[in-house]
């Protein structure tokens, strides 16, 4: 029995533990109250978690590559870039090598210096091919007007770094880590209402970004165990009031996944 009436009147019922019935009732009520509070908290946390996951997915879906020609020239605070770079720094890295390196050209003067190195390297690259050189410089001149509204150009680089065992990770893994870092950076910019565009122009062994002058400017002129550092592109940062006009679509994910249950 829950209550014992032996030697007691109804007003002084005793529980098997010897506690007054009134006190026991209070303790039970408190216990049930705590239980329901815990359940409510769990449901609340579940809702918060769902809201958080929905927000992350929405942010990913809203990210766009906005061409510099559509930037409007509005200022991008340095603090925004700092947070974007911090987000980039939390990319996955297989060998704990953290190979991503960023060189930030902030403002018109710094960007002009980069363009000067680009023009000189391009001129040297096509020194024996006047027609290709003329075409490359003409293209550079056409795009120069788009740089007026660019607030930052961030060089995306991959540093060859040995892992804790002193070994190099496969280059494709390091480049994949750098790409993840750029995605983090781009998502952070998107979350703060700013835009970005990753250009791979000039990269590759025959590109101007691989010239000695450019690699020295970016401090990517080193090597490790016979493998050189690499320049993977340049990320243009700015603001735009045309971002909403950039439409995007993806094919159904079901068409790209195979399940084995």
N, C-alpha and C positions, 0 to 999 in steps of 0.2 A: 504494500500500500504506500501511496505517496505521503499520506498524512496518518499519524497515529493519535487516537483519542483517549488512550489509556491514561487515567489519572489526570485528565485535563478537561476543562470545559471548552466550548466551541471557540471562545475568545483567545484561548491559549493553546491552539493546536500546535503539535510538534512534528517536524519532518524527521525522517530516519537519521538525518545528521544532527538532530538535536536543535535545529534552528527554528525560531518562531516562523509560523506559516506566512505571516505578513512580510517578514524580511525575505523569505524564500521567493515569494511572489515578485518582490521588487528586483531581486537578483535575476530571476528568469526574464522579467521584462527588459532589464538592462541588456542581458545577453542577446535577446531577440532583436532589440533595437540596434545593437552593434552589428548583428548579422545583416540586417536589412540595410544599414548604412554601408557596409562593405559591398553588398550586392549592387547598391546604387552607384557606389564609386567605380566598381568594375564596369558597369554599363556606361557610365560617364566617360571613363577612360577609353572604352571601346569606341564610343562615338568620336572622341577626340582623335584617336588613332585613325579612324576611317576618314575623318575630315582632313587629317594630315596627309594621308595617302592620296586622297582625291586632289589635294592642292599640288602635290608633287607631280602627279600625272598631268594635271592641267598645265603646269609650268613647262613641262617637257614638250607638250603638244603646242604650246604657244611660241616656243623658240623658233626664230627665223634668222636666216642669213640675209642681212640687209645690205645692199650695195652702197658703197660710199657716196655714189652720185645722189642718193636719196637722204643723206644726212643733212641736217638743217643748221649745223654750226653751234647749237646750244652747248654750253659748257658741261663737261662731265667731271665732277669733283674727284680729286685725287683719292679721297677716302673710298669712293666706289671702286676704283681700280685696285686699291689695297685689298678690299674684301674679295674681289673677283680672283685675285692672285692667291689669296688664302684658300679660297674654295678649290682652286686648281691644285694646290699643294696637297689636297686630300684625295688625290686620285690613287687607284690601286697600283701597286708596284710589286711584281712577282719576286724579284731578288732583293727587295728592300733597297734598291739602288736609287730610287727617286730621280730618274734621268732627265726630267723636264727642266728646261732652263728658259727664262724669259728675259728679253732685253726690251725695255720700254723707251720709246721715243715719244716724248711728251711735248706737244706744242709745235708751232710752225717752224721754228729754227732747227729743232732736233730732227723733225721730219725732212726738212730741206737737206740736212747733212746726209741723211740716209739716201735720199734721192740722188744726191751728188755722187755718192759711192756707187749707186746702182747704174747711173749713166756712164761713169768712167769704166766700170767693169763690163758693161754691155759693149762699149766702144772697143775695148780690148778683145772681147770675145769674138766680135764679128769684124775684126781688123782686115781679114782677108776676103771678106764678102760684103762689098759696099751696098749691094741691094738689100741684103738681110739687115745690115746695120741701119740703113735709112728707114726700113719698115719698122724696126724695133724702136728707134728714136721717135719716129712719128707717133707710134702707139703710146709711147711714154708721155709725149707732149699732150696728146688727147686726154689722157687720164689725169694729167697734172691738175686740171681744174677741179677734179673731184676731191683732191686732197685738201682743198681750202676749208672744208667743213669737218675734216677728220681731226679728232682731238688727240688721239694716241695711235701709234702703230706699235704693236708688240711682236717682236720676232720670236717665233716658236722654234726652239732648238732641242736637240737630243744629245745629252752628254754621255759619252762612253765611260761608265763607272763600274769597277769590279764589285762583285758581291762580297759577302763576308768570307767566302772561301777563296777570294782573290781571282775569281773567274768572271768572264764577261757573260752576261745573259744574251740570248739570241737577239739580234738587232730588231727583228719584227716585234718581239715582246716589248722592247723598250719604246719603240715607236707607238705601239698600241697604248702603252702607259701614258705617253705624251698626248695622244689623241684623247684619252679619257680626261686628262688634266684640262685640255682645251674645252671639252664639253662642260666640265664643271665651271670653268671660267665664264663660258657663254651663258649658261643657265643662271649664274649669279647676276650677270649683267641684265639679263631678261627680267629677273625678279625685281630689279631696281628701276626698270623702265628704260634701259639703254640698249643700244644695238651693237652688233658685231658682224664681221665678215672675215672668214679665213681664206686668204689667197695663197695658193701654192705656186704662183708665178715666179719663175726664176730659180726654182729649186731643182735638184737633180745634179748629177755630175757635170753636165754641160751648161748649167744655169749660172746666171750672174751671182746668185746668192752663195754659190760654191767657190767664188773667186777668193784669192788670198786676201784681198783688201776687205771684202765683206766679212769673211770669217774672222779676220783680225778685229774688225770693228765690233763684232758680236762676241768676241772672246770664245769663239768656237773653232779655234785653229789648233787645238790640241789633238792628241790621239792616245789611245790606251791599247797596249798589246797589239799594235799594228793597225788598229781600227780608228778611223777619224770620227770626230764629232760631226753632227749633221744639222743642217738648217731645214726645217720642215715647212716653213711658210711664214706668213706675216698676217697678224690679226688686226684689223682696222676697227677702231672703237669710236662711237659717236652717238648722237641722238637723232631721232627721225620722227616726223609726224606722218610718215607714210607706211609705217610698219604694219598697220592694220590692213593695208591694201595687199600685202603679201599673203597670198593664199597657199595652202599646203594640203596635201592629201597623201594617204598611204593605203596601199592595198591591204586587204583583210589579213590579219596575222595568222588566221587559220590556214591560209594558203602557203605559209612559210614555216609551218611547224609540223613535225611528225611525232606522234605519241606512240609509245609502246607501253601498254599496261600489263 
